[in-house]
């Protein structure tokens, strides 16, 4: 199989930590943006799926997260870990105070859905503030690529990555094997 011309950009662990350290969580908007980034990194959601999340689609006890009508109108079920669940439980109290009538899990303070364009601008700004190299490359989709690459590294199972991302065609998901292959090549050459 030929290697794709452009491999997906992904964040290192250090870049991820720096990015997540940027939003000042004392304030509602940056706290919400932090949680968007955490969810995209932990569940591989597209920006549009993250902004469309509704509270009833996530079980704050089990971690089961339902993505309804993702790209291609496909539904999928994902799970998130305890650390992020605890952060979301705390968020629900704050959300109830600030945006009690909102339909969305992570709404604006005016109780409306966050625009994906706002999310893209915020991620880029936090990346710039975190001094992440190639700031122009950091976007919500890079967070999704980072999730997928880490899941593949962790499991070695491309079908799991395909299912988590909601790809109908496995060839779309295969790009993540190339990212890991390139890392292996670099590591072996450096021995």
N, C-alpha and C positions, 0 to 999 in steps of 0.2 A: 504494500500500500504506500503510495507516495506521501511524503510529508507535506502538510499544508504550508503555503507560503508564509502565512502569519499565524503564529501560535497565540493563544489567548494570553493576555497580560494577567499576572496574578501578584498578590501582595505577599511579602515575606511575613513571618510571625512578628518581627520587630516593626515593620510598617503597619501591620494590622493593629498592634498595641498602640503605636503612636497616633494612628487615625482615630481610634476609639477614645483616646485620652483628650482629644480636642474639644468636643462639645461640653459646654459648661452646664452640667445637669441641674444646677440650681434653678434654671429657667425652663419653662414649659417647652418651648420650641426646640432648643438644643437637646433637651432630654429625649424628646420624641425622635429627633434625628438620630441620636445615639442608638435608640432602640430599633429604628429602621435598619441601620447598618448592622447591628447585632443579628437581627432576624435574617437579613440577606446573607450574612456570613455563615449562619448556623443552619439555614434551611434552603439556601440557594434560590430564593424567590427573585423573580423579575421585579423591577421597580413598580410596574403597574399592578402586579399581584400584591406587593407589600402595601401599597397605598389603598388598595381595595379591601384589605383584611377587615373583617368585622369581628367584634368580640365573641359572638356565638360560634365562630369557626375555629376557636382555639379552646381546648380543654386545659384549664390552668392547673389541673391536678395530674393528668396523665401525660401532658405535653403533646397530645395529638392535635395536629394543625391541618385543617381542611382548606385546600386551595380550590375555589370554585371558579369554573370557567376560565382557566388560565389560557395561554395562547392556544389557538385552535379549539377553543371552547372545551378543553379537557379538564376534568377534575382530577385531583390527586391528593393523597394523604401523606403527610410528613410528620415527624416527631422532633421536638426540641428538648434539650436537656434541662436539668434541674436549675442550674445557675441562671439561665435566661428566663426560665419560668418564674423564678423568684423575683427577678427584675420586673417582669410583666405584671405579677401580682401587685407589687408596690406601685407600678404605673397606674393600675386600674383605680387605686384610691385617688391618685392625683388627677386622673382623667375625670373621675366623678365630680371632683371639686371644680375643675376648670372648664370642662366641656361635657356636662352631664347628659345633654340631649343628643350627643354625637352618635351617628350610625357606625362610625369607623373605629377600629382599635386604636389607631394613632392619628387622631384628627388635628386640625388646626384649633387654635383657641376660640375660633368662631364656630366650632363644631362642624366644619366642612371637611371634605376629603382633601388631602395634601396633593398638589399637582406633582406629577412625575418630574416636570421641569424644575420645580423647587428642590426636589430630592437630588437631582443631578447637580444642580448648582451648589447645594450644601455639601455633598460628598467632595466635590472638587475644591471648595473653599477649605474644608477640614484637612484635606490632603496637602494643600498649599501651606496652611498654618502648621502642619506637622512636618514640613520640610521633606516630604516624600519626593524622591527623584522622579522625574518625568511626570509631574503633577497632571499634565494634560491627559495622561493615560488613565487616571483614577476616576472611575465612574461607578454607578450602581452595578453595571454589568460586570465590571472587574471584580466586585464582591461576589457575584454569582460564579464567575470563573474560579475565584479563589476557593469557594466552597467545593465546587466540583472536583478540582484538582486535589484538594485535601481529602475528600471522600475516596477518590480513586487511590491515592497513596495509602490511605488507611486500610482499605478493603481489598484493593486489587481487582475489584469486580465492576467491570464497565456497565453491566446490566443494572446494577444498583444505582449507579450514577445516572444512567438513562431514565430510570423510573423516578428518581428524586427530582430531576430537572424537568420531567414531563416531555421529553423528546419522543416523538413517534418513530423517528428513524434513527437506528443505532449509529449510522455513519456520521450523524451530526454530533454525537457524543464522543466518537472515537478520537477527536482532537485532543482529549485529555490524556490519552495514552501517549501521545507524542510529547506532551509537556514533560511527563515523567521519564520517557525515553531520553529526551534531551538532557535532563538532569543527571541521569545515570551515565550518559556519555561523558558529560563534563566531569563528574566525580571520578570516573575510571581514568580519564586522561590526566587528572591531577594527582593520581596516586604516585 
